[in-house]
Amino acid sequence: MKTTLLVLLLLSVASCSTPPPEEGEEARHPHEADSPGAAEPAREGQVHIAPTMLRDLRLTTAPAEARPGADGISVLGELRPNQDAYAEVSVPIPARIAHLRVAPGARVRAGDRLADFESVELGRARADLITSQARLDLARQVAVRKRLLEQERIAPRREVEEAEMELAAAEAERRAAAGALRAMGVEGEAGPEADAGFALRTPIAGTVLDRHAVLGQMATPADVLYRIGDLSTVWLMLHAFEQDAVRVRAGGVARVTFTALPGRSFEGRVTRVASEVDSVSRTVPVRVEIANPDALLRPGMSAKAWLPLGEPGAALVTVPTAALQRLREDWVVFVPQGEDTFEIRAVGRGRDLGGEVEIVSGLAVGETVVVEGAFLLKAEADKERGEGGHDHH
């Protein structure tokens, strides 16, 4: 009993000995005591580190450097015909193949005959044209005779008018028949076989690359019977990754080698860099035009090309790999703005260059960035943005 009274007395004395908070001083929670490393709130686009914490981070910095831009990439590709001098030839109307004139590999001139065809539809259209022409000739003769008879007062005026009406009708019929034949695309054929036959001709000069025509076959306009191309120049189609394609320039000279031609190299000129990225492969088509005067290069051959990147004599802006950090959806670097403040600078990332990263936008040569410790600044920026309510996701 005495022990209990003694304990209660001591607790009462201890509670009375705690001094009340002074006037104007707010009571603080025990966990809100000053922390020697606490950071002040940072403005948007900056991260602020308290000096006491900064000493423990051991940050190192380095300037953004320039390195020569006369470099390139190796890309695989495949040869294709020059599409500006290439044709896929089909029949204009359904027809049967009566005779084949040229074989694959043959060289042809524009207008050369590739094959002969027969078409019932064409025969009917030509017969209609011949019939309408005969009627027109007869109507013209009758109209002339009636006019002469009228002048001699032998035929009445009514017969002349009827003859002229027949002539006009015959002319309209002939024009319709000729128009139907022109619509078939074969109205220019002539000769004994012209009743139901026509010739398929090449629209360009070049080499017959392929033939899908068999004697006696029924062909339709949807069937590609001949593929013809001028192989004096060929196109090499390459696929460059998007981060490289942004620095490939039209007009650059590419060096090309072919698996089928070991020990030989060719030069070609970049004539087009596509404007769209393939959503599956994340690559951009690049076209290189190569002269082929000896017809040594053939469509379908595989090749490897070295493509120059950037403008001739241009320099690349690079920073150490550790300086580049991913913050939300952006690549960023941290640029010192004072003893304890760092700008969060969004930059465009280019290629990895073995310990360095190419910066394509957002940073100039000579600007200082944080290297060692950049990851810790990134973590602090994430924390400050989360606590400050900025860019909440």
Secondary structure, DSSP 8 states (H G I E B T S, - for coil): -HHHHHHHHHHHHHHHTS----TT-----GGGS--TT------TTEEE--HHHHHHH---EEE-EEEE---EEEEEEEEEE-GGGEEEE--SS-EEEEEE---TT-EE-TT-EEEEEE-HHHHHHHHHHHHHHHHHHHHHHHHHHHHHHHHTT-S-HHHHHHHHHHHHHHHHHHHHHHHHHHHTT-TT--SGGGGTEEEEE-SS-EEEEEE---TT-EE-TT---EEEE-TTEEEEEEEEEHHHHTT--TT-EEEEEETTSTT-EEEEEEEEE-SS--TTT-EEEEEEEEE-TT----TT-EEEEEEE-SSTT-EEEEEEGGG-EEETTEEEEEEE-SSSEEEEEEEEEEEE-SSEEEEEES--TT-EEE-TTHHHHHHHHHHHHHHHTTT--
